Amino acid sequence: MNDTSITTEQKVIVFMLNGNEYALSVEQVTAIEKMQYITRVPKVVSFIKGVINLRGVIIPIIDLKKRFDLGDSEYTDNTRIIIVSYKDLEVGLIVDLANDVLDIPNDAIEPQPEVIGAVEAEFISGVAKLEKRLLILLNLENILESVSNRNATDGN
């Protein structure tokens, strides 16, 4: 087996929600922005806060705390909007704090546990153990796919 062609680690953006650390692949993140004015959009599900105009591009904004049923968000100076790209869609995710960029060794990543707590297992791709830190790796595809599916069914 030729190990030189196998990636041995993943580069991720680490962010906080309710005191827990979550991570998204850096390849999915296009920008991290400070909180800004969000224009409300009528008749959307509660976790879609509205849209922003980011350098001429209209981007829908999802409050991840509401998406994961973790309660209401209180926005502070540390609150950030992580702009992610999935297929041909750009979406902003509101998080409490964007911490840092880390390289996670693949052998530190385990599949999601059977019982994960407050966040639905479908939204999690795995859990990474790094020394005293536990990072929940998110499955962006499932988070955004279920948004578009739910919008299709809610639009009666």
C-alpha positions, -999 to +999 in steps of 0.1 A: +000+000+000+013+034-010+008+058+020+020+089+002-013+092-017-035+088+014-043+120+034-034+114+070-052+144+084-081+167+079-079+205+081-110+219+100-125+252+112-134+249+149-163+268+163-183+269+195-221+264+201-233+264+238-198+257+251-191+227+228-166+226+200-177+217+165-158+214+133-163+218+096-139+209+068-119+240+058-127+230+022-164+238+028-157+272+044-154+302+021-154+330+047-159+338+084-177+371+089-187+392+119-224+393+128-243+417+106-278+429+099-300+400+087-330+408+066-359+386+077-377+365+051-414+356+057-427+320+060-394+302+064-386+277+092-376+292+125-338+283+122-335+303+089-329+338+103-331+355+069-306+367+043-275+390+042-260+409+013-223+399+014-203+418-012-232+418-036-242+382-030-275+373-012-267+345+013-293+327+034-284+325+071-291+295+094-289+298+132-272+265+141-284+266+177-320+267+165-312+241+138-299+217+164-326+226+190-300+240+214-321+270+223-321+307+213-289+325+203-277+356+221-254+375+197-222+390+212-191+406+197-177+370+193-207+358+173-197+349+138-213+338+105-194+310+088-200+311+051-200+276+037-203+263+002-222+232-007-228+221-043-237+255-059-252+270-027-236+294-003-251+296+032-242+314+064-241+295+097-244+316+129-221+303+156-211+316+191-174+319+183-150+307+155-119+294+173-092+283+151-080+261+122-067+226+132-052+196+115-069+165+129-051+132+123-075+107+107-067+081+134-082+106+160-116+106+143-142+080+153-176+074+138-205+092+156-216+075+188-250+059+190-262+085+215-248+119+208-269+142+231-287+173+218-275+172+182-293+148+159-269+120+148-277+126+111-259+160+114-227+144+127-200+127+106-177+118+135-160+128+167-124+137+171-104+133+203-075+156+206-057+155+239-083+170+263-106+183+235-136+166+219-146+180+185-179+171+169-174+169+131-205+181+113-220+166+081-228+198+062-245+178+034-272+165+059-276+199+076-283+216+043-301+188+025-326+185+052-331+223+051-340+222+014-361+191+019-380+206+048-385+239+029-400+218+000-425+201+024-432+232+045-442+254+015-478+243+014 
